[in-house]
Amino acid sequence: MEIWQAIVLGLTQGLTEFLPVSSSGHLLFLQRVLGVNLGDAEMFFNIILHVGTLVAVCFVFRRDIIDLFKKPFKTLLYLVLATIPAGIAGLLLDDYIEENVNGSRYVGILLAVFFTITAVLLFVTEIYAKRRKRTYPLSLRTTLPMGFAQVVALLPGISRSGSTICVGTFMGGTAEDTSKFSFLMSIPVILGSFAVSLVKGAADGSLSASFTAAGSQIGWCIALGFIVSALSGLFAIKVMLGVIKKANYKWFSLYLILLAITCIVLYCCNLF
């Protein structure tokens, strides 16, 4: 990996983690297009980029995070319960997805399908959000379905923020509640993924071996990717909060459809 590639990937992760376009799908797309191959270090590098966006969300929502630990702890309880489905699914399915989706020879087609699903979901949600007449305060009614939506978002191309916000909207959540809760949901998921990756890599020796194989620049690549991801993540959160208030998702839908078409073209030309 070259340093410029790490910067591009960090920028991509920061912008797409909180915009409803799937950061994992974009990282996979760019890594294939740019020819980035880190071997076993790839998953760890991607998680480090996610940790960069974790810093961004913790900074923006620092007061909300502090409030989680104040009585009556309702939001904290909702967050824990909503995280359980994704936590279990991640432990059971991460390796399977990595091998059979990310590593599939048909990954270009799969990404096109998943990007299209996200695009349709966003478009339908915009129509619904502008026509609905009633909303509900944050409760299990809205947060548990958001937790299960996060499970589906393990697939690259299915946006985590997009799917959780859309499902929360369909379940009657307000724009402010669903957006804040969606961003807060990213914290335990990213921390859990980082911890599991670190422990597994250290236990079987694959982490140190992959870093040795990746070359001397990998340390700089990780550091720069992390910094750029955090800074661009701050920008993306501000943008997304404005978008959610207006429920204006159609441009993201159009972008994802164009990206899906690009995936298919590149695949058909044997460039993916």
N, C-alpha and C positions, 0 to 999 in steps of 0.2 A: 504494500500500500504506500502511495505517495502522500506527502503532507497535504497537497492541494485536494486530494481525494477525501481525506479525513475532514477537511474544512467543509467541503461540499456536502458530505454526509451529515456532519454536525448541523449545518444550516438547514438541511432537509428535515432532519429529525425534529429540530426545535420548532420549525414552522408547521409541520404536519401533525405533531402530537396533539395539538389542541384545536387545529382546524379539522373539520370533519371529512378528511380525505385519506386516512390510514397511514400513519408513520411507518409501520412495519412493511406495508405494501410498497411504499415509496423507497424505503431502504433496500428492499429486495430487488426492486426494479432497477435502481441506480447501480447497485453492486454488480448486477448482471451486465448492464449496459457499459459500465466503466471497466469491467473485467477485474473487479476487486475480489481477491480470493485470500482470505485469512485462515482458511482451514478451520481447526477447532477454536481458534481465537475469535472467529466471526461473531458467534453468539455473545461472547463476553464483551466485545467491542460495541455491539448494538445495545446491550444492556447499559453500558457506561454512558452511551448517548442518551438513553432514557433517564439515567440518573441526572444528567444535565438538565433535562426538562423538569425533573423532580425538584431541583433547586429553584427553578423558576416558579413553579406552582406553590411551593412552600413560602416563597417571598411574597407573592401577590396575595395569597390567602392566609398569611401568618396570623391574623386576628381570628379568622374563622377556625384555624387549627387550635389556637389557644382555647377558644370557646367550646371546642369538643370536650374538653376536660373539666367543664363547669357543670354543676347540677342544672337540670336533671339527667344529663348524659344521653338524651334521646337521640340526637344526631350521631353521636359516637356509636350507639347501639345499632342504628340503621346502617352505619358505615361498616361495622364488623359483619353484620348479617349479609350485606350486599357483596362483601368481598369473598365470603366463603365459597360460593359457586365457582368463581374464577380461580381461586386458590387451588381447589380440588382438581378442576379441569386442567389447570396449568401443570400440575404435578403428573397427571395421568397422560396428558396428550402432547406436551411440548416436544418430546423426542419424536413422536409419531408425525406431528406436523412438520417438524424440521426435515425428516427423512422423506415423507411422502407428498408434501406440498412444496416446501422451499427447495427441496432437492429433486423434485420431479422433472422429467424431461418435458412435461407439458406445463411448466410453471407459468409461461407466458399466457396460455389460455386460461389457466386457473385464476391468475391475477385479473385478467379481463373480466371474467365472470364475477369475481368478488367486488371489483371496482364498480361494476354495473349495478350490483345489488345495493351497494351503499348509495349510489346515485339515485336509484329509484326510491329508496327509503327516505332520503333527504327531500326529494321533490314532493312525495306524498305528505310528509310531515309539514312542509311549508303550507300546503293547501289546507291541511287539517287545523294547524295552529291559527291561521287567519280566520277560520270559520267557527271555531269552537266558542261556546258561550259560557262555559263554567270551568273553573280551576279549583284545585285542592291544595292544602298546605302539605308540607313534607311529611310523609308517613310511610308505613310498610307498603301501602297501596302503590306508591310510586317508586320507592327505593329497591324493593326486592326484584321487580321486573327489570330494573336497571342493572342489577347485579347479574341476572341471567343473560342480559344483552351483552355484558362484558365477556361472557364465556364465548359467544359467537365471534367476538372481536379478536379472539386468539388467531383467527385465520387472517393471513396477510391480505390486505385489500378491503377488509371489513373494518371500518373506522371505529375505534373504541369510543372516542368522544362523540362521534356522530350517532352511533347506535344507542348509546346510553341516553343521550339528550333526546333523541327521537322517541325512544320508548317511554322515557319519563314524561314527555309531552303528551303522548297518546294516553298515558295513564292519568292525565289531568294535572300534572305538576306545573307550577308557574315557571316562567322563563328564568327568573333569578334563582329559584330553588334548584331546578334541574341542572343548570349550568354549574353552580357552585358545588353541588353534590357530585356531579360527573368529574369535575377537576379533583375534588378531594378523593374520589375513588381511585385515581391514578396513583396516589401515594403508597398505600399498602401493596398494590400489585407490583409496582416498580421495585419497592424495597424487597418484597418476597422473591421476585425473579433474580435480583442481584445477589441476595443471600444464597439462594439455591445454586445458582451458577458458580458462585465463589466456592462454596463448600464441595460441590461435586468435582469441580476442576482441581481443587487442591487435594482432594481425597484420592483421585485416580491418576494424578500427575499430568493430566492432559493440558491443564492451564499453563504450567511452566514450559512444557514441551512445545505447545503451540506458539508461545511468545518467543521461544528460541528460534523456531522455524520461520516466524514472521519477519525477522530481521531487526536491526538496531533502531530503525525509525519508529517502531510500533509504540514506544513510550510517548514520543512527541505527538504521534497521530492520535493516541487516546486522550492526551491532555488537551490538545487543540480542539478535537471533536467535542469533548466535554464542555469546554468554555463557550464555543460557538453555539452549541445546542442550548445551553442555559440562556445566553443572551437573546437568541432568536426566539426561544420559548416565551420570554417575557413579552416580546412584541406580539406573538401569536395569541397569547391569552387576551391581551387588550383588544385585539381585532375581533376575536371570537365572542367576547362578551357583548360587543356592539352588535354583531350579527345575530346573536340569539335573541336580543331584545326585539329585533324587527322580524325575526323568523325568516330571514332572507337567505335561503339555502340553494336557490335555483342555479346560481352561478357555479357553486361547488359541484352540483349535479352535472352541469354541462362540462365542466373541466374533467370530471371523472369519466364521463362517456368518451371524451376525446382521448383520455389516457388509456382507456380500455381498448379503443380502436388502435392506438399506437402499439399496445402490447401484441395485439393480433397480427398487425403488419410486420412487426419485428420478428415475431415467431415464424410467420410464413416465409420470411426472407432469411431464416436461419441465423438471425442476428441476436436472438435472445436465448 
